Amino acid sequence: MAFVSHTRMVANAWLRPGNTADSSSCKSFMEETFNEALKGKKVGLVRADSGFYTEELLSYLEFESLNYIMAARMYPNVKNAVWGLKEWVSLTRGIELNEMIFSHENGKKRRYIIVKKQVNIRPKAGGKLLFEELPGFRYSCFVTNLDLPLDQVWNVYNTRADCENRIKELKGDFGLENFCLQDFWATEASFRFIMVAYNQ
């Protein structure tokens, strides 16, 4: 699903089979979103969760000159790079920030922002418990092409959480989870009509 933040509307939505990998067809979905649903509109920033984290999609966004902040998957090589980071910057009690320039094998070097949260101070903090040696910390990682201070990148990404409210409304008020037709494509057609109704 793709949302337009300032209007709180659904820009695009695909229904996919349950055995589909998170990252499959991400580029096609984005192309349809920008070239069809948002054709002629200026997109200032793309925020995406880690399900969209692929080299193909990042390269596409850069080719289209689109700014982005995307949650990164904590693959072993990303995890190893985070382990080696020094000189963390304290943002507030229990939260520290850092950054690194990182590239996957044969990938482009990009800017990554890392957020480290101390569990005993921030028990509800999201993120991953990455290191057995540091069990009291959760980590989140974001890749971006924005040249903004660390805290601003994290704060801008966090406003993406409002889209979860849209999903709750679709489930609670529009019955998004309460129908399934015998044919997959008929179900997807109904799913997308619900998005149209929500936007009215």
C-alpha positions as CSV (number, residue, x, y, z in Angstrom):
1,M,0.0,0.0,0.0
2,A,1.1,3.6,-0.7
3,F,-0.3,6.6,1.0
4,V,-0.2,10.4,0.4
5,S,0.8,11.8,3.8
6,H,-0.6,15.3,3.7
7,T,-4.0,14.3,2.3
8,R,-4.3,11.0,4.3
9,M,-5.4,9.2,1.1
10,V,-4.5,5.9,-0.4
11,A,-2.4,6.4,-3.6
12,N,-2.1,2.8,-4.6
13,A,-2.7,-0.7,-3.2
14,W,-2.0,-4.2,-4.5
15,L,-3.4,-7.5,-3.0
16,R,-0.9,-10.3,-3.3
17,P,-0.9,-14.0,-2.5
18,G,0.2,-15.0,1.0
19,N,3.3,-16.8,-0.3
20,T,4.7,-13.7,-2.0
21,A,8.0,-12.4,-0.7
22,D,7.8,-8.9,0.8
23,S,10.1,-7.3,-1.7
24,S,8.8,-8.9,-4.9
25,S,7.5,-6.5,-7.6
26,C,8.3,-3.4,-5.5
27,K,9.7,-1.5,-8.5
28,S,6.6,-2.3,-10.6
29,F,4.3,-1.2,-7.7
30,M,6.3,2.1,-7.4
31,E,6.3,2.7,-11.1
32,E,2.5,2.3,-11.2
33,T,2.1,4.5,-8.2
34,F,4.2,7.4,-9.7
35,N,3.4,7.0,-13.4
36,E,-0.4,6.3,-13.0
37,A,-1.9,7.1,-9.6
38,L,0.3,10.2,-9.0
39,K,1.0,11.2,-12.6
40,G,1.7,14.9,-12.8
41,K,2.1,15.2,-9.1
42,K,5.3,16.4,-7.3
43,V,6.6,13.8,-4.8
44,G,8.8,15.4,-2.2
45,L,9.8,12.3,-0.2
46,V,9.3,8.6,-0.4
47,R,9.2,6.7,3.0
48,A,9.1,3.0,3.0
49,D,9.4,0.1,5.4
50,S,12.0,-2.6,5.1
51,G,9.8,-4.7,2.8
52,F,10.8,-2.3,0.0
53,Y,14.5,-2.5,0.8
54,T,16.1,-3.7,-2.5
55,E,19.0,-2.4,-4.6
56,E,16.6,-2.4,-7.6
57,L,14.1,-0.1,-5.9
58,L,16.8,2.2,-4.4
59,S,18.4,2.6,-7.8
60,Y,15.0,3.3,-9.4
61,L,14.2,6.1,-6.9
62,E,17.7,7.6,-7.4
63,F,17.2,7.4,-11.2
64,E,13.9,9.3,-10.9
65,S,15.6,11.9,-8.6
66,L,13.2,11.1,-5.7
67,N,14.2,11.7,-2.1
68,Y,13.8,8.7,0.1
69,I,14.1,7.4,3.7
70,M,13.7,3.6,3.9
71,A,14.0,1.2,6.7
72,A,16.9,-1.2,6.0
73,R,16.9,-4.9,6.6
74,M,19.5,-6.1,9.1
75,Y,21.3,-8.5,6.9
76,P,24.5,-9.9,8.4
77,N,26.7,-7.5,6.5
78,V,24.7,-4.5,7.7
79,K,24.8,-5.9,11.2
80,N,28.5,-6.3,11.1
81,A,28.9,-2.7,9.9
82,V,26.7,-1.5,12.8
83,W,28.8,-3.5,15.3
84,G,31.9,-1.6,14.3
85,L,30.4,1.9,14.8
86,K,32.0,4.2,17.4
87,E,31.2,7.7,18.7
88,W,27.4,7.4,19.1
89,V,25.5,10.7,19.5
90,S,23.1,11.0,22.4
91,L,19.8,12.3,21.3
92,T,17.9,12.0,24.5
93,R,17.9,9.6,27.5
94,G,18.1,6.1,26.2
95,I,18.4,6.9,22.5
96,E,21.7,7.3,20.6
97,L,22.3,7.9,16.9
98,N,25.0,7.2,14.4
99,E,25.6,7.0,10.7
100,M,27.7,5.1,8.2
101,I,28.4,4.9,4.5
102,F,27.7,1.4,3.4
103,S,27.2,-0.7,0.3
104,H,26.1,-4.3,-0.3
105,E,28.3,-6.4,-2.6
106,N,28.2,-4.8,-6.1
107,G,25.8,-2.1,-4.7
108,K,26.1,1.7,-4.5
109,K,27.5,3.3,-1.4
110,R,24.7,5.0,0.5
111,R,24.1,6.9,3.8
112,Y,22.7,4.8,6.6
113,I,21.3,6.2,9.9
114,I,21.3,3.9,12.9
115,V,19.2,4.4,16.0
116,K,20.1,2.6,19.2
117,K,17.6,2.4,22.0
118,Q,18.3,1.2,25.6
119,V,15.6,-1.3,26.5
120,N,15.5,-0.7,30.3
121,I,14.9,3.1,29.7
122,R,12.7,2.7,26.6
123,P,10.9,-0.7,27.1
124,K,8.4,0.0,24.3
125,A,11.1,0.9,21.8
126,G,10.9,-0.7,18.4
127,G,13.9,-2.2,16.6
128,K,15.9,-5.4,16.6
129,L,18.0,-7.0,19.3
130,L,21.1,-7.5,17.2
131,F,23.9,-8.5,19.5
132,E,24.1,-11.1,22.2
133,E,26.9,-9.1,23.7
134,L,24.5,-6.1,24.0
135,P,21.2,-7.6,25.0
136,G,19.9,-4.3,26.5
137,F,19.7,-2.4,23.2
138,R,17.4,-2.4,20.2
139,Y,18.6,-1.1,16.8
140,S,16.8,0.5,13.8
141,C,18.5,1.3,10.6
142,F,17.5,3.6,7.7
143,V,19.0,4.3,4.3
144,T,18.5,7.8,2.8
145,N,19.7,10.1,0.1
146,L,18.8,13.2,2.2
147,D,21.6,15.4,3.6
148,L,19.9,16.2,6.9
149,P,21.0,15.9,10.5
150,L,20.6,12.4,12.0
151,D,17.8,13.3,14.3
152,Q,15.8,15.0,11.5
153,V,16.1,12.0,9.3
154,W,14.7,9.8,12.0
155,N,12.0,12.2,13.0
156,V,10.8,12.6,9.4
157,Y,10.7,8.8,8.9
158,N,8.7,8.4,12.2
159,T,5.9,10.5,10.9
160,R,5.3,7.6,8.4
161,A,3.7,5.8,11.4
162,D,0.5,7.7,10.7
163,C,-0.2,5.4,7.8
164,E,-0.9,2.7,10.4
165,N,-4.0,4.7,11.4
166,R,-5.2,4.6,7.8
167,I,-4.8,0.8,7.8
168,K,-6.8,0.5,11.1
169,E,-9.5,2.7,9.6
170,L,-9.7,0.5,6.5
171,K,-10.0,-2.6,8.6
172,G,-12.4,-1.2,11.2
173,D,-14.6,1.0,9.1
174,F,-14.4,-0.5,5.6
175,G,-14.2,-4.3,6.4
176,L,-10.8,-4.7,4.7
177,E,-10.2,-8.0,6.4
178,N,-13.7,-9.4,6.3
179,F,-14.1,-10.6,2.7
180,C,-12.6,-13.2,0.5
181,L,-14.0,-14.1,-2.9
182,Q,-13.3,-17.5,-4.6
183,D,-11.3,-15.8,-7.3
184,F,-8.1,-14.0,-6.4
185,W,-8.5,-11.2,-9.0
186,A,-12.1,-10.6,-7.9
187,T,-10.9,-10.2,-4.4
188,E,-8.2,-7.8,-5.5
189,A,-10.7,-5.8,-7.5
190,S,-12.9,-5.5,-4.4
191,F,-9.9,-4.6,-2.3
192,R,-9.0,-1.7,-4.7
193,F,-12.6,-0.5,-4.8
194,I,-12.5,-0.2,-1.0
195,M,-9.5,2.1,-1.4
196,V,-11.5,4.2,-3.9
197,A,-14.4,4.4,-1.4
198,Y,-12.0,5.4,1.4
199,N,-10.6,8.3,-0.6
200,Q,-14.1,9.8,-1.3
